[in-house]
Amino acid sequence: MTNETDRPAIGHEAPDFSAPATLEPAFTLTSHRGRWLVLYFYPKDDTPGCTTESAAFRDAHADLSAAGCDVAGVSRDTLASHRRFREKLGLPFDLISDTDETVCGLYGVMRLKNMYGKQVRGIERSTFLIDADGVLRHEWRGVKVPGHVDEVLATLRQIQAG
């Protein structure tokens, strides 16, 4: 289990990684240098909240892209699951498979959660905004889906405006 000290710090370089993804053989942060990146962590493909969140990022993709920002989603699902989910929703961005929780560990998103009265270990819905130089500029943890993508886009624009 990660703790608070394992979290990346705002204003510092975001933890780089290489992981299997739906659009690239291996997704790395360094391959996205020169563009901003929204890296969002979600619990599970094809579940109600995750579907709503991913569809909202899909719907805002043109605005994010116009602001020089890429999007990538991360969960512990397999690449096969990600490919089905991406196709079903028509997602124009990469989904990263983190079955061994390496990326989740780097970003400190694994938490004990209550599910039907039982403690289960899972991903805390979180989003990270990384600038074109690979610096973590903003984070959202314990995300509530409604309105979240609009807030991410507004924050991106605000930071870029200086």
C-alpha positions in Angstrom: 0.0 0.0 0.0 1.3 3.4 -0.9 1.3 6.3 1.6 1.2 10.1 1.3 5.0 10.3 0.9 4.9 8.1 -2.2 2.8 10.7 -4.1 4.4 12.8 -6.9 4.8 16.4 -5.9 3.2 19.4 -7.7 5.9 21.4 -9.5 8.2 18.4 -9.8 8.8 16.0 -12.7 6.0 13.5 -13.0 7.1 9.9 -12.5 8.0 8.4 -15.9 7.0 4.8 -16.8 6.6 2.4 -19.7 3.4 0.3 -19.8 1.4 -1.6 -22.4 -1.3 0.6 -24.1 -3.9 0.3 -26.8 -2.4 2.7 -29.3 1.3 2.3 -28.6 3.4 -0.8 -27.9 4.5 0.9 -24.7 3.2 4.2 -23.4 5.8 6.5 -21.8 5.6 10.0 -20.5 8.7 11.0 -22.3 7.1 10.1 -25.7 4.5 12.8 -24.9 7.0 15.6 -24.1 6.2 18.8 -26.0 2.5 18.4 -25.3 0.5 18.6 -22.0 -1.0 15.3 -20.7 -4.1 14.5 -18.7 -3.4 11.1 -17.1 -6.5 9.8 -15.4 -6.7 6.7 -13.2 -10.0 4.8 -13.0 -11.1 1.6 -11.2 -12.5 -0.6 -14.0 -13.5 -0.7 -17.7 -17.1 -0.8 -18.5 -18.5 0.1 -15.1 -21.0 3.1 -14.8 -18.7 5.7 -13.3 -15.7 4.8 -15.4 -17.8 4.8 -18.6 -19.2 8.2 -17.8 -15.8 9.6 -17.0 -14.1 8.2 -20.1 -17.0 9.4 -22.3 -16.6 12.9 -20.8 -12.9 12.9 -21.7 -13.9 11.7 -25.2 -16.4 14.5 -25.5 -13.8 17.1 -24.4 -11.0 15.6 -26.5 -11.2 18.2 -29.3 -11.0 21.1 -26.8 -8.1 19.4 -24.9 -6.2 18.6 -28.1 -6.7 22.2 -29.3 -5.0 23.3 -26.0 -2.0 21.1 -26.8 -3.1 18.4 -24.4 -3.2 14.6 -24.8 -5.3 12.3 -22.7 -4.5 8.8 -21.4 -6.5 6.6 -19.0 -5.0 4.0 -16.7 -6.6 1.0 -14.9 -5.6 -2.5 -13.9 -7.6 -4.0 -16.7 -5.9 -6.1 -19.4 -5.1 -4.7 -22.9 -7.9 -6.9 -24.3 -10.4 -5.4 -21.9 -9.1 -1.9 -22.7 -9.4 -2.5 -26.5 -13.1 -3.6 -26.1 -13.8 -0.6 -23.8 -12.1 1.9 -26.1 -13.9 0.6 -29.2 -17.3 0.5 -27.4 -17.0 4.1 -26.4 -15.1 5.4 -29.5 -12.3 6.8 -27.3 -9.8 8.8 -29.4 -7.0 8.4 -26.8 -4.9 5.6 -25.3 -5.8 3.4 -22.4 -2.9 2.0 -20.4 -2.9 -1.5 -18.9 -1.4 -1.6 -15.4 -2.2 -5.1 -14.3 0.8 -5.3 -12.0 0.0 -1.8 -10.4 3.4 -0.4 -11.2 2.0 2.9 -12.6 -0.6 3.1 -9.9 2.2 2.7 -7.3 4.2 5.5 -8.9 1.2 7.9 -8.6 0.0 6.7 -5.2 -3.6 5.9 -6.3 -4.1 2.5 -4.6 -6.4 2.7 -1.6 -8.5 0.5 0.7 -12.1 1.1 -0.2 -15.4 -0.1 1.2 -17.5 -2.2 -1.2 -20.7 -3.7 0.0 -19.4 -3.6 3.6 -16.0 -5.2 2.8 -12.6 -3.6 2.6 -11.1 -4.0 -0.9 -8.0 -2.6 -2.5 -8.6 -0.6 -5.6 -7.8 2.5 -7.6 -8.8 5.8 -6.1 -10.2 7.8 -9.1 -7.5 10.4 -9.7 -6.4 12.7 -12.5 -3.0 14.3 -13.1 -2.2 17.3 -15.3 1.4 17.1 -16.6 2.9 20.0 -18.6 4.8 19.8 -21.9 8.1 19.5 -19.9 6.9 16.5 -17.9 6.2 18.6 -14.7 3.2 17.7 -12.6 1.1 20.9 -12.5 -2.2 19.8 -10.8 -3.8 16.7 -9.4 -7.3 15.6 -8.4 -7.8 12.7 -6.0 -11.0 11.1 -4.9 -12.6 12.4 -8.1 -16.4 12.8 -8.4 -17.2 12.3 -12.1 -19.9 14.9 -12.7 -18.2 18.2 -13.8 -14.7 16.8 -13.4 -13.6 17.0 -17.1 -14.9 20.6 -17.3 -12.8 21.4 -14.2 -9.7 19.8 -15.8 -10.1 21.8 -19.0 -10.6 25.0 -17.0 -7.5 24.4 -14.9 -5.5 23.6 -18.0 -6.5 26.8 -19.6 -5.9 28.8 -16.4 -2.4 27.4 -15.9 -1.5 27.9 -19.6 -2.7 31.5 -19.5 -0.3 32.1 -16.6 
